[in-house]
């Protein structure tokens, strides 16, 4: 069991915290899967990531989309083809450079992202409502610190329904 000294000299159990975070991540992944399963188009998690990037960035070149998702352009193209076939995305010629093709969400794709995000937010809010005000404050402080340590940008406020790109970067800060 690894332990470390806190700022006030208190000892915390890194393994216990890790187990708690893993359990919470299981709950959050289950919530995400349920919200995604409710989408009629049968969108996979990688495809949903692509939809979120397109919703956030707007019309995007394939190579840029692949970079954002950290996949090969050929993989991104297959994903795009499936999303186009499902009516969730489309491609068009870049008016500024006719040699380029831009990918963007259709209205159905935008609704899918909004629906999944709203379902996830509702389910998370239901769990948060069962916490006491003191527990909620402690959770906000702990998760804010956790997100900061993992270099994850904050999610948008509730009244800003613009989707936030999924972090999933490999550029995590190194522990000292």
For each residue, the residues with C-beta under 8 A, 3 or more apart:
1: 13 14 15 16
2: 13 14 15
3: 11 12 13 14
4: 11 12 14
5: 9 10 11
6: 9 10 11 12
7:
8:
9: 5 6
10: 5 6
11: 3 4 5 6
12: 3 4 6 16 17
13: 1 2 3 16 17
14: 1 2 3 4 17 18
15: 1 2 18 19
16: 1 12 13 19 20
17: 12 13 14 20 21
18: 14 15 21 22
19: 15 16 22 23
20: 16 17 23 24
21: 17 18 24 25 146
22: 18 19 25 26
23: 19 20 26 27
24: 20 21 27 28
25: 21 22 28 29
26: 22 23 29 30
27: 23 24 30 31 127
28: 24 25 31 32 124
29: 25 26 32 33
30: 26 27 33 34
31: 27 28 34 35 120 123 124
32: 28 29 35 36 45 120
33: 29 30 36 37 45
34: 30 31 37 38 119 123
35: 31 32 38 116 117 119 120 123
36: 32 33 39 43 45 48 116
37: 33 34
38: 34 35 115 116 119
39: 36 42 43 48 112 115 116
40:
41: 86 87 88 108 112
42: 39 86
43: 36 39 47 48 51 83 86 88 112 116
44: 47 48
45: 32 33 36 48 49
46: 49 50 69 71 79
47: 43 44 50 51 79 82 83 88
48: 36 39 43 44 45 51 52 112 113 116
49: 45 46 52 53 69 166 168
50: 46 47 53 54 65 69 76 79 80 83 89
51: 43 47 48 54 55 83 88 89 105 109 112 113
52: 48 49 55 56 113 163 164 165 166
53: 49 50 56 57 60 65 68 69 165 166
54: 50 51 57 58 60 65 89 103 104 105 109
55: 51 52 105 109 110 113 162 163
56: 52 53 162 163 164 165
57: 53 54 60 64 68 165
58: 54 104
59: 92 94 102 103 104
60: 53 54 57 64 65 68 102 103 104
61: 64 65 94 100 101 102 103
62: 65 66 73 76 77 80 101 103
63: 66 67 73
64: 57 60 61 67 68
65: 50 53 54 60 61 62 68 69 76 80 103
66: 62 63 69 70 71 72 73 75 76
67: 63 64 70
68: 53 57 60 64 65 165
69: 46 49 50 53 65 66 76
70: 66 67 168 169 170
71: 46 66 75 76 79
72: 66 75 76
73: 62 63 66 76 77
74: 77 78
75: 66 71 72 78 79
76: 50 62 65 66 69 71 72 73 79 80
77: 62 73 74 80 81
78: 74 75 81 82
79: 46 47 50 71 75 76 82 83
80: 50 62 65 76 77 83 84 89 91 103
81: 77 78 84 85
82: 47 78 79 85 86
83: 43 47 50 51 79 80 86 88 89 109
84: 80 81 87 88 89 90 91
85: 81 82
86: 41 42 43 82 83
87: 41 84 106 108 109
88: 41 43 47 51 83 84 105 106 108 109 112
89: 50 51 54 80 83 84 103 104 105 106 109
90: 84 103 104 106
91: 80 84 101 102 103 104
92: 59 101 102 104
93: 98 100 101 102
94: 59 61 97 98 99 100 101 102
95: 98
96: 100
97: 94 100
98: 93 94 95
99: 94
100: 61 93 94 96 97
101: 61 62 91 92 93 94
102: 59 60 61 91 92 93 94
103: 54 59 60 61 62 65 80 89 90 91
104: 54 58 59 60 89 90 91 92
105: 51 54 55 88 89 109 110 113
106: 87 88 89 90 109 110
107: 110 111
108: 41 87 88 111 112
109: 51 54 55 83 87 88 89 105 106 112 113
110: 55 105 106 107 113 114
111: 107 108 114 115
112: 39 41 43 48 51 88 108 109 115 116
113: 48 51 52 55 105 109 110 116 117 163
114: 110 111 117 118 161 163
115: 38 39 111 112 118 119
116: 35 36 38 39 43 48 112 113 119 120
117: 35 113 114 120 121 161 163
118: 114 115 121 122 161
119: 34 35 38 115 116 122 123
120: 31 32 35 116 117 123 124
121: 117 118 124 125 158
122: 118 119 125 126
123: 31 34 35 119 120 126 127
124: 28 31 120 121 127 128
125: 121 122 128 129
126: 122 123 129 130
127: 27 123 124 130 131
128: 124 125 131 136 139
129: 125 126
130: 126 127
131: 127 128 135 136 139
132: 135 136
133: 136 137
134: 137 138
135: 131 132 138 139
136: 128 131 132 133 139 140
137: 133 134 140 141
138: 134 135 141 142
139: 128 131 135 136 142 143
140: 136 137 143 144
141: 137 138 144 145
142: 138 139 145 146
143: 139 140 146 147
144: 140 141 147 148 154
145: 141 142 148 149
146: 21 142 143 149 150
147: 143 144 150 152 153 154
148: 144 145 151 152
149: 145 146 173
150: 146 147 167 172 173
151: 148 167 169 171 172 173
152: 147 148 167
153: 147 164 167
154: 144 147
155: 164
156: 160 161 162 163 164
157: 160
158: 121
159:
160: 156 157
161: 114 117 118 156
162: 55 56 156
163: 52 55 56 113 114 117 156
164: 52 56 153 155 156
165: 52 53 56 57 68
166: 49 52 53
167: 150 151 152 153
168: 49 70
169: 70 151 172
170: 70
171: 151
172: 150 151 169
173: 149 150 151
174:
175:
176:
